[in-house]
Amino acid sequence: MSQNLNSAVAVIGIDIGKNSFHVVRLNDRGAIVLRQKWSRGQIEVRLANVRPCLIGMEACVGAHHLSRKLQALGHDARLMPAKYVRPYSKGQKNDFRDAEAIAEAVQRPTMKFVATKTADQLDLQALLACASDWSVSAPASSIKFAPSCWSGA
């Protein structure tokens, strides 16, 4: 496997973790040319040095943020639901195999992608989730008290 950043990279698959990212790069023939674990601080810097390419990630809150950053760098960042990536996984589950499955899945013409949300859309989604949880579980007598997620406490 080559370690050259720009060696005919066609597709990148990123498995997002709490503190690290597992990155798999495929060339134009689908062969793995890079398999590395990067820290959260390294991801933007390293991908800024790569020619714009197709990048796939499983959809989550952190993926929306990273997708916006990568699109600003000129990459074609796409998000997919995890349930659509799972069929492309090979063998035992580990983070590098997940990244490889993501890189395979993002190339499929029939893949269903998730639109990248803005920070405001994600904030509204969190607020609505908080409000719906509160209204379902709160007794009628406690309606006069605002939930903590609304007051910013």
C-alpha positions, 0 to 999 in steps of 0.5 A, spaced: 500 500 500 502 506 497 503 512 502 502 517 497 497 522 498 495 524 491 496 517 488 490 516 484 485 517 489 478 516 487 474 514 493 475 515 500 471 512 506 471 514 513 469 511 519 468 516 524 469 514 531 469 519 538 476 521 538 479 517 531 477 516 524 479 510 520 480 512 513 481 507 507 482 510 500 481 506 494 484 508 487 480 508 480 480 500 480 478 499 487 484 497 490 486 499 497 492 504 496 491 507 504 489 504 510 490 509 516 487 511 523 487 519 524 486 523 530 480 528 530 485 534 529 488 531 523 482 529 518 481 536 515 489 538 515 490 531 511 484 532 506 486 539 504 492 536 501 488 531 497 485 532 490 478 533 490 475 526 490 468 522 492 468 521 500 463 517 503 461 517 511 455 514 515 450 519 517 451 522 524 451 529 527 459 529 526 458 527 519 454 533 517 459 537 520 465 534 517 461 533 510 460 541 510 468 542 511 470 537 506 465 540 501 468 547 502 475 544 500 472 542 494 470 534 495 464 531 494 462 528 501 456 524 501 453 521 507 449 514 507 445 511 513 448 505 516 443 500 514 445 501 507 452 500 508 452 494 512 451 489 506 458 491 503 462 489 510 466 483 509 468 479 514 468 480 522 466 487 524 472 492 525 473 500 524 478 499 517 473 494 514 467 499 516 471 504 512 472 500 506 465 498 506 463 505 506 468 506 500 465 501 496 457 503 498 458 510 496 460 508 489 454 505 488 449 508 483 443 506 486 445 508 493 440 513 497 444 519 500 442 523 506 442 531 505 448 534 509 444 539 514 446 545 516 448 547 523 441 550 524 438 544 522 441 540 526 440 545 532 432 545 530 432 537 530 435 537 537 430 542 540 424 538 537 427 531 539 428 534 546 421 538 546 417 531 544 421 527 549 419 532 554 411 533 552 410 525 552 413 524 558 411 530 562 405 530 567 400 535 565 401 539 572 408 540 570 407 544 564 408 550 567 416 549 568 420 549 562 425 543 560 432 544 561 434 544 554 430 550 552 433 554 558 440 553 556 441 550 563 
